[in-house]
Amino acid sequence: MIQRIDKLALELPVPKHANANGAAAVQELLGGKFGEMSTLMNYTFQSFNFRGRKEMRPFYDLIANIAAEEFGHIEAVAYTINLLLTGSTKRGTDPSSTPLKDATDFRNANHFNFSGQAALPMDSMGHFWTGAHVVATGNLKMDLLHNFFLECGARAQKIRVYEMVDDETSRAMLGYLLVRGGVHIVAYAKALEKLTGVDVGKLLPIPDISNKRFPEAKKHEAKGLHQILYRFSPNDYKRITEIWTGAHPEDGSPLRVEDGPPEGFDPPELPSEPQLTAPIGPDIDPEMFKDVAKKLFG
């Protein structure tokens, strides 16, 4: 069971201008091969399918616990996309005035064809996310190695998207996820070290660029956010402390587990987009409903 809290893990500023093409780029971080949908579903299925849990409990706790955090990362990316799309077309209720005309110039028409100008489980090119991205082999060493690779690939994608967009909303989200994704990279490196004795931490960082090069990430590391592994359960996953221990491989700072999720922030309000009937409903005569109700129920 998962407990959901109506907060975002970070505070997202509202962008000064709509940016539909920027939203298309950010979609890669949601539904791309290395996106947050992939990290969530990889770790979720690995935790569902985990065999030998009693003997290998710390590794199960780690994978299951990180899966819980990934749910919140999907939400953060989705809100970023939604904020960038807000107001990107001409608002109006008259369909004959072609209020969606500007959408024909945007790179991802799916945001307007398939949703209310909002995030979808797809990549930057509009290809929908697929379960083929899930790797759950049943071999712990192989799964951990894959998870390490997946998180490093996700970090590379975040850096590339950071270099594509300059709005404060996207960069705030990216700065936070670079730090938190970095925690997951180190966690899987630590797990591989515990399991095999190989010093995987010597490979870090991948890609070879420090989070401190990104102002939006640097401020979180200055607060020690890269040292913390949150425990997303009131009573379970306590043996993550057997893996998340020692020093951070990049700066030598002490690692620590913090019980409970981060405090969080209120999600930004998303205004209606009447040209997409989102969330405004269709313009239907209320007398028609009364007539239909009378025929159905007498």
HUNORUR-V486946 format. One line per field, one symbol per residue. ss: DSSP state (@ for helix, = for strand, . for the rest). psi: psi as a letter, one per 30 degrees, with the letter a starting at -180 (. if undefined). burial: + if it has 16 or more other C-alpha atoms within 10 Angstrom, else -. A space follows every 10 residues. Layout:
ss=???
psi=???
burial=???
//
This chain:
ss=.......=.. .........@ @@@@@@.@@@ @....@@@@@ @@@@@@@@.. ......@@@@ @@@@@@@@@@ @@@@@@@@@@ @@@@@..... ....@@@... @@@@@....@ @@@....... .=.....=.. @@@......@ @@@@@@@@@@ @@@@@@@@@@ @@.....@@@ @@@@@@@@@@ @@@@@@@@@@ @@@@@@...@ @@@....... @@@.@@@@@@ @@..@@@=== =......@@@ @@....=... ...=.===== ....=..... ..=@@@.=.. .....@@@@@ @@@@@@@.
psi=kkkkkilkfl kjkklfllie eeeeeffefe gleglfeeee eeeeeeeegk kheeeheeee eeeeeeeeef eeeeeeeeee eeeefkgflj klgjffgifg efffflfjff feeflhhlkl ilafggkkkk fffkjiffje eeeeeeeeee eeeeeeeeee eefekglfee eeeeeefeee eeeeeeeeee eeeeeffkif fffllklikk fffjefeeee effgfffkjk jhkfflhfgf ffeilblkfe gglkklkkkl llellkkkkj lliffghjgk llikkfeeee eeeeeef.
burial=------++++ +++++--+++ ++++++++++ ++++++++++ +++++++--+ ------++++ ++++++++++ ++++++++++ ++++++++++ --+-----++ --+--+++++ ++---+++++ +++++++-+- --++++---+ --++-+++++ +++++++++- ++--+-+-++ ++++++++++ ++++++++++ ++-------+ +--++----- +--+-+++++ +---++++++ ++----++-+ +++++--++- ----++--+- +-----++-- -+++++---- ---------- --------
//
